[in-house]
Amino acid sequence: MAGIGPLTQDWEPVVIRKKAPNAAAKKDEKAVNAARRMGADVETLKKSSGGTNKAASSSTSLNTRKLDDETENLAHERVPTELKKAIMQARMDKKLTQAQLSQMINEKPQVIQEYESGKAIPNQQIITKLERVLGVKLRGKK
């Protein structure tokens, strides 16, 4: 550093500014108190539904009434009695067990059991497989 000249310090102040406060920070309680201390005008408004969840509570009674008035029966369609009897009869005529029949149509034994007990939800693809393997028409008898 020799030869450059005498070293001096720079005494000018360096000012680092923060970003201007956003809308949420302006509403902060600390910011409001600071503004009051500085003598700035602070306007406060009370919301008409402040502190309550009015949106949730106002429509609840209407929805509850609609649900109470609802009489539609929402249940899945089940296998008709004629179909389950036809599947059982055709399987017995071919001398097949539920497990053998399920293996032939590439389904789980539980599927055949549900169809024969009437608990299954009818699936046209499975009924088509059963018709093909058993050689019996199962649809169209309703």
Secondary structure, DSSP 8 states (H G I E B T S, - for coil): -TTS------------------HHHHTSHHHHHHHHHHT--------TTTTS-HHHHHTHHHHHHHHHH-----------HHHHHHHHHHHHHTT--HHHHHHHTTS-HHHHHHHHHT-S---HHHHHHHHHHHT---SS--
